[in-house]
Amino acid sequence: MDNEKKLCGIYMRVSTEDHAREGFSLPEQKERLETFCKFKGWIYVKFLDTFFVTK
């Protein structure tokens, strides 16, 4: 198996203020995604989108 480290990007965003209140906050996403990348042995960079989508 290939022993090279994989590089990946983390994309975090919250579409609405409701998402932020219901456990989909940016800090929660960051923690979960970083934990997953570390578990997989991936090197990650962070990308952040702080815009809210409106209907």
Secondary structure, 3 states (H helix, E strand, C coil): CCCCCCEEEEEEECCCHHHHHCCCCHHHHHHHHHHHHHHHCCEEEEEEECCCCCC
